[in-house]
Amino acid sequence: MFEIVQFIFLILSIFGMWGIFRKCGEKSWKALIPFYRTYILSKCADKKDEGRVLLILDLFNNILSFSVSAINIKLSNVSAISYRIIVILSLIVSISTILYTIKIYSALCVLFKQNKWWSALMMLEIPIYFFWGVMNRFQPTSTIQEREVRAASLSEYEEKESNEGLTINIKSRTVSSLTKGKKVLLRDIHMHIPQGRMVMLLGGSGAGKTTFLNAITGFEKADATVLLNGRDVYKDFESLKYEIGFVPQQDLIRYNDTVEKTISDSADLRLPLSISKQEEKKKINEVMDIFGLKAVCQNLVGKQSGGQKKRISIASEFISNPYLFILDEPDSGLDGVLARNLMERLHAISRTGRIVIVITHSPDRVKDLFDDVIILAKDAERTGRLVFYGSIDDANTFFNTDKLEEMVRMINRKEEGGEGLADELIEKFGGLRNE
Ligand SMILES: Nc1ncnc2c1ncn2[C@@H]1O[C@H](COP(=O)(O)OP(=O)(O)OP(=O)(O)O)[C@@H](O)[C@H]1O
């Protein structure tokens, strides 16, 4: 009885794959080739790498199962320790096979806009995808050819190098680990930010905002070219370090020092050694003036309000007078009035010809102070991608809303309370750029 059910499932799975391959632009007859058809299925689900690993795992699985059987029926004599090693290896390969199969089946569910939980049935060898293959109402979100064309057009787009402003051409930023393999954190982010722009960086949690900032400052290098006024940030890092200011989210200031000492210590660290004491003093005064700290310069940092502490942190970083000034959520923990006051000061800095890039989670209350917006989102592969870069007005048109928070909600995944439109909008923006 069990064998009959298994046989029926096998026939259904072949028919299902036959239809899926046809819908995804592959040759249907490949569904007849055992093992290889699973690889083709992974290709349809845009999980080719996982499919390749699965083929290798299948090969190992068969070799190991054969060895265990041979030992069990005493065809070959091995020591107890070797037998144990073979069994443990078998176990590892089986678990890996299960994990990779889940990845492929889940991606198949996403491809056919179905709940990922259907992959649980597939793991039990129930070929639910039979229906997706044979019924017309189930269509994949993209074919293999469409994805290839899209990938080629995206990676072909490059921002022209410029001797002015910030030119960013990030092909990818990847990390690798033994357990999780290669993970692409960012892909295909290209833009040119002219001098004197105040730019907002938006995106849901984990979209890659900090990774993106680290890549453009050269703090964590990507496969990229980043030019600041025509100079390569990765190659000329030493000479450009005074030109780039980065204010992290967490304040890194000592509470027991006075405000003036904090800024003066920072000046010692950040200003070139060639600068005279008199000049240094002048710069410290200028910066305290810009950030409204003169009146409290002799007070202890620890006694200042949240807004003042934030301004002290920012002033300490701004002392080197950077051309590119980047701030990671400078308004976190500040009320509306203080946040606006801080953004107005940053806006004034941008009007002196510098580029200011700010991550904020409350964009709508200060959007009139910004020129442009960069919006990042995780695509279906959970890779950070560019959804939009341009003026706030153009963003309103592109997203058909004038609320920046609404734009972020649109690109966030459904399980995060969003509308899950990231992939669609990434493609739309890529298409506009290639026109
Ligand atoms: N060195 C790393 N190794 C592995 N994964 C990483 C590494 N750095 C970042 N990530 C992953 O990359 C993704 C993007 O992280 P990132 O911190 O850039 O997001 P974010 O947009 O700044 O998020 P948030 O707004 O929550 O701070 C996350 O899934 C994170 O786990």
The ligand as a MOL file (V3000), in Angstrom:
LIG
                    3D

  0  0  0     0  0            999 V3000
M  V30 BEGIN CTAB
M  V30 COUNTS 31 33 0 0 0
M  V30 BEGIN ATOM
M  V30 1 N 29.2610 41.3480 9.5250 0
M  V30 2 C 28.0670 40.7950 9.2880 0
M  V30 3 N 27.9240 39.4520 9.1850 0
M  V30 4 C 26.7220 38.8850 8.9230 0
M  V30 5 N 25.5890 39.5730 8.7630 0
M  V30 6 C 25.6630 40.9070 8.8670 0
M  V30 7 C 26.8930 41.6060 9.1250 0
M  V30 8 N 26.6370 42.9490 9.1650 0
M  V30 9 C 25.3190 43.0820 8.9380 0
M  V30 10 N 24.7370 41.8660 8.7730 0
M  V30 11 C 23.3210 41.6080 8.4550 0
M  V30 12 O 22.9690 42.4730 7.3910 0
M  V30 13 C 21.6450 42.9350 7.5400 0
M  V30 14 C 21.6220 44.4540 7.4860 0
M  V30 15 O 22.1780 44.9750 8.7100 0
M  V30 16 P 22.2620 46.5380 9.0140 0
M  V30 17 O 22.7570 46.7050 10.4020 0
M  V30 18 O 23.0530 47.1990 7.9320 0
M  V30 19 O 20.7350 46.9580 8.8940 0
M  V30 20 P 20.0470 48.3540 9.2440 0
M  V30 21 O 19.2280 48.7280 8.0530 0
M  V30 22 O 21.0800 49.3540 9.6730 0
M  V30 23 O 19.0900 47.9430 10.4450 0
M  V30 24 P 18.5820 48.7740 11.7440 0
M  V30 25 O 17.7140 49.8920 11.2480 0
M  V30 26 O 17.7980 47.7400 12.4830 0
M  V30 27 O 19.8130 49.2490 12.4830 0
M  V30 28 C 21.1210 42.3560 8.8470 0
M  V30 29 O 20.3640 41.2050 8.5420 0
M  V30 30 C 22.3920 41.9920 9.6010 0
M  V30 31 O 22.1740 40.8740 10.4310 0
M  V30 END ATOM
M  V30 BEGIN BOND
M  V30 1 1 1 2
M  V30 2 1 2 3
M  V30 3 2 2 7
M  V30 4 2 3 4
M  V30 5 1 4 5
M  V30 6 2 5 6
M  V30 7 1 6 7
M  V30 8 1 6 10
M  V30 9 1 7 8
M  V30 10 2 8 9
M  V30 11 1 9 10
M  V30 12 1 10 11
M  V30 13 1 11 12
M  V30 14 1 11 30
M  V30 15 1 12 13
M  V30 16 1 13 14
M  V30 17 1 13 28
M  V30 18 1 14 15
M  V30 19 1 15 16
M  V30 20 2 16 17
M  V30 21 1 16 18
M  V30 22 1 16 19
M  V30 23 1 19 20
M  V30 24 2 20 21
M  V30 25 1 20 22
M  V30 26 1 20 23
M  V30 27 1 23 24
M  V30 28 2 24 25
M  V30 29 1 24 26
M  V30 30 1 24 27
M  V30 31 1 28 29
M  V30 32 1 28 30
M  V30 33 1 30 31
M  V30 END BOND
M  V30 END CTAB
M  END
